[in-house]
Amino acid sequence: ACASKWQLEINDFIKTLGFDTLVDDRLALSGKEIDILVPEKNFGIECDGLYWHSEASGRCKPNKSELKRQLAKQKNIELWFLFQDEWEFKQNIVKSMIAHKLASKNIKKIHGRKCKVEYCMPIELKDFINKTHIDGYVPASFGIKIIHEDEIVGACTLRWKRNSKRKVLEIARMSFALNTHVNGGVSKIISGAKKIAKENHANSLFTYSDNRIGGYCYKSFMKFKGETAKRFWWTNFSERFDRFKFKADKARGLTEKDVAKKANVSKIYGCTNSIFEITYQNF
């Protein structure tokens, strides 16, 4: 395949961090291509264009990314799948995630002991989360922030799981300041989340973690409960929209397909989510 402009931009960025890369490597996955491979870190990135990876192209099956991720995992390679709009619109976040993953020297380290945890309204964290979380802010019920020298360096929002009758509390978003590692930060946030769950009489605390872009930080603190079906979005080939944005309209007798066709959008698939949970006995 011919490397795209943005694939080469990501490759150049990784090289500025001091790592050797291979572009369009076919050896590591026994003939299947990895867009960018960082051999010394057993880490690869797939650069998924919005048209060619959508159903409209006729080239992408729904399980393509997940099967490739599993194949890479068998070969001890962590493979991320980035979408074109993420590099275009959220480049600072993507760069920070990659630098963090590669344990780059550019990452600022802060010790958790020098930070304090505060509870707040989630809306206070909206700007911070939009600047630091690849999926952006979503409405929530509770907020936790980690403060270092009067600045927010970590944030978490929690919401009640749909249809759980306020019995299951979900970690909706968790993120940290760009290009920053807060040592013990995840542990502090999980402790705070457990406290909120306990005070509000939740039966359990859970979260989804997107396997498309790593997301393994929960496994040391929460119990792995399995994986969801593959995530999907809608795309008009320049941006992506939440899967709930285009649904069947019973009132007008329109199926999901009809609604999508009218809006000129197509499905685009990612990978599974991992599910992590802590039950109330462990709060």
C-alpha positions in Angstrom: 0.0 0.0 0.0 1.1 3.6 -0.6 1.7 5.3 2.7 -0.7 8.3 3.3 0.5 11.8 4.2 -0.8 11.5 7.7 0.8 8.0 8.2 4.1 9.5 7.3 3.5 12.5 9.7 3.0 10.1 12.6 6.0 8.1 11.5 8.1 11.3 11.5 6.8 12.2 14.9 7.8 8.8 16.4 11.3 9.3 14.9 11.6 12.7 16.7 11.1 10.8 19.9 14.3 8.8 19.1 12.8 5.5 17.9 13.5 3.6 14.7 10.4 2.7 12.7 9.3 0.5 9.8 6.6 1.7 7.4 4.2 -0.8 5.8 6.0 -3.8 7.5 4.8 -7.2 6.3 7.2 -9.5 8.3 6.0 -9.1 11.9 2.4 -10.3 11.1 3.4 -13.0 8.6 2.3 -11.1 5.5 -0.3 -8.8 7.0 0.8 -5.2 6.8 1.4 -2.9 9.8 1.4 0.7 8.8 4.0 1.8 11.4 6.0 -0.6 13.5 8.4 0.4 16.4 10.4 -2.9 16.6 12.2 -2.2 19.9 8.9 -1.5 21.7 6.9 -4.3 20.0 4.4 -1.6 19.2 2.5 -0.8 15.9 0.0 1.8 14.6 -2.6 1.3 11.9 -3.7 4.6 10.3 -7.3 4.1 9.3 -8.7 6.5 6.7 -12.4 7.2 7.2 -13.5 6.2 3.7 -11.3 3.2 3.1 -12.1 1.7 6.5 -15.9 2.3 6.3 -18.6 0.0 5.0 -19.1 2.3 2.0 -15.7 1.3 0.6 -16.8 -2.3 0.4 -13.3 -3.3 1.6 -13.7 -3.5 5.3 -15.4 -6.2 7.2 -16.7 -5.3 10.7 -14.2 -7.6 12.5 -11.1 -6.6 10.4 -9.4 -4.4 13.1 -10.2 -6.8 16.0 -8.8 -9.8 14.2 -5.7 -7.9 13.3 -5.3 -6.8 16.9 -5.6 -10.4 18.1 -3.1 -11.6 15.6 -0.6 -8.9 16.7 -1.3 -9.8 20.4 -0.4 -13.5 19.6 2.9 -12.1 18.2 3.5 -10.0 21.4 2.9 -6.8 19.5 0.6 -4.1 20.8 -1.3 -2.7 17.8 -3.2 0.6 18.0 -5.8 1.7 15.4 -5.9 5.5 14.9 -8.6 7.2 12.7 -7.7 10.0 10.3 -9.9 12.5 12.1 -8.1 11.9 15.4 -4.8 12.9 13.9 -6.4 15.8 12.1 -8.4 17.3 15.0 -6.8 15.9 18.1 -3.2 15.7 17.2 -1.9 16.9 20.6 -3.7 14.2 22.4 -2.5 11.5 19.9 1.1 12.7 20.2 0.9 12.6 24.0 -0.6 9.1 24.0 2.1 7.8 21.6 4.9 9.5 23.7 3.5 8.0 26.9 3.2 4.5 25.4 6.8 4.6 24.2 8.0 6.0 27.6 9.6 8.9 25.8 12.0 11.1 27.6 9.7 14.0 26.7 7.2 12.9 29.3 7.1 15.0 32.5 6.9 12.9 35.6 5.0 14.0 38.7 4.9 11.9 41.9 1.4 11.2 43.2 2.5 11.9 46.8 2.9 15.6 45.8 -0.7 15.7 44.5 -4.0 16.1 46.2 -7.3 14.6 45.3 -10.4 16.8 45.2 -14.1 16.0 44.4 -15.9 18.4 42.1 -18.8 18.9 39.7 -18.0 17.1 36.5 -18.7 20.2 34.4 -15.6 21.8 36.0 -13.6 19.1 34.2 -15.1 19.6 30.8 -12.3 21.7 29.3 -9.6 19.6 30.8 -11.1 16.3 29.5 -11.8 17.8 26.0 -8.1 18.7 25.8 -6.8 15.4 27.1 -9.2 12.6 26.3 -9.5 11.2 22.8 -13.2 10.7 23.1 -13.9 14.1 24.8 -16.2 15.0 27.6 -19.6 13.4 28.2 -22.2 14.4 30.8 -21.7 12.8 34.2 -22.8 12.9 37.8 -19.5 13.0 39.8 -16.0 14.5 39.3 -12.6 13.8 40.7 -9.5 15.9 40.0 -5.8 15.5 40.9 -4.1 18.8 41.7 -0.4 19.5 41.6 0.9 23.0 42.4 -2.6 24.4 41.8 -3.1 22.8 38.4 -5.3 19.9 37.4 -3.0 17.1 36.2 -5.6 14.3 36.3 -9.4 14.0 36.0 -12.2 11.4 36.2 -15.9 11.6 35.7 -18.5 9.1 36.9 -22.1 8.5 35.8 -24.8 6.0 36.6 -24.9 3.1 34.1 -28.0 3.3 31.8 -30.9 1.3 33.2 -29.1 0.3 36.3 -31.5 2.2 38.6 -28.5 4.0 40.2 -26.9 0.8 41.3 -23.9 0.6 38.9 -21.5 3.5 38.8 -19.4 3.9 35.6 -16.1 5.6 35.2 -17.1 7.6 32.1 -13.8 9.4 31.4 -10.3 9.3 33.0 -7.4 11.4 31.6 -4.2 13.1 32.6 -2.4 16.2 31.5 -0.7 15.9 28.1 2.8 14.6 28.1 2.7 14.0 31.8 2.9 10.9 33.9 1.4 11.1 37.4 3.0 8.3 39.3 0.2 6.5 41.2 -2.4 8.7 39.5 -4.7 5.9 38.4 -4.6 4.4 41.9 -5.6 7.7 43.4 -8.5 8.1 41.0 -9.7 4.5 41.5 -9.6 5.0 45.3 -11.7 8.2 44.9 -14.1 6.5 42.6 -14.6 3.6 45.1 -15.3 6.2 47.8 -18.0 7.9 45.7 -19.5 4.4 44.8 -19.6 3.5 48.5 -21.1 6.8 49.6 -23.8 6.5 47.0 -24.7 2.8 47.8 -23.6 1.5 44.4 -23.5 -2.3 43.9 -20.5 -2.0 41.7 -18.1 0.3 39.9 -17.2 -0.5 36.3 -15.7 0.9 33.2 -15.1 0.2 29.5 -11.5 0.4 28.1 -11.0 0.8 24.4 -8.8 -2.0 23.0 -8.3 0.0 19.8 -5.8 2.3 21.6 -4.4 0.4 24.5 -6.3 1.1 27.6 -4.7 -1.4 30.0 -4.3 1.0 32.9 -7.3 -0.5 34.8 -6.2 -4.1 34.9 -4.0 -3.6 38.1 -6.9 -2.1 40.0 -10.1 -3.7 38.7 -11.3 -7.2 37.7 -11.4 -8.0 34.0 -14.9 -9.2 33.2 -14.7 -9.8 29.4 -15.1 -7.9 26.2 -17.9 -6.1 24.4 -18.9 -6.4 20.8 -16.8 -4.3 18.4 -17.3 -0.5 18.7 -18.6 1.3 15.7 -19.2 4.9 14.7 -20.9 6.7 11.7 -18.7 8.6 9.3 -19.3 11.1 6.5 -15.7 10.4 5.6 -14.3 13.6 7.1 -15.4 13.1 10.7 -17.0 10.4 12.9 -20.3 10.5 14.9 -21.5 8.5 17.9 -23.3 5.3 17.1 -26.5 6.7 18.8 -26.7 9.7 16.4 -28.3 7.8 13.5 -30.9 5.3 14.8 -34.0 3.8 13.2 -37.0 6.2 13.3 -40.1 4.1 14.0 -42.4 7.1 13.8 -41.4 7.8 10.2 -41.1 4.1 9.4 -37.3 4.4 8.7 -34.8 1.7 9.4 -31.3 2.5 10.7 -30.1 1.9 7.1 -32.7 4.4 5.7 -31.7 7.0 8.3 -28.0 6.6 7.5 -28.6 6.7 3.8 -30.5 10.0 4.1 -27.7 11.5 6.2 -25.1 10.1 3.7 -23.1 8.4 6.5 -21.6 4.9 6.7 -20.5 2.6 9.6 -16.9 2.4 10.5 -15.7 -0.2 13.0 -13.0 -0.2 15.7 -12.1 -3.0 18.2 -13.8 -4.4 21.3 -13.9 -2.7 24.7 -12.6 -4.5 27.7 -14.9 -4.4 30.8 -13.4 -3.9 34.2 -15.3 -4.0 37.5 -15.1 -3.7 41.3 -18.0 -5.1 43.4 -19.2 -3.3 46.5 -17.4 -5.9 48.8 -14.1 -4.4 47.6 -14.9 -0.7 48.0 
